[in-house]
């Protein structure tokens, strides 16, 4: 099971640039880019809340779970 970050999708839906979101949330573009590409190791709930307010969304809109199929052997 993996967590997939779909921040780029929400940014496109809101027609917002990464730099605009960074300024509104108060986080560096570099750290936001790491989150967007799925390379971030974690995120503070306060930061996640600010992102959600800025994008008018919920955490479930930008963080999703990708289930991996487990191979079955006969």
Beta strands, then each sheet from edge to edge (+ up, - down):
strand 1: 2-5
strand 2: 63-66
sheet 1: 1+ 2-
end
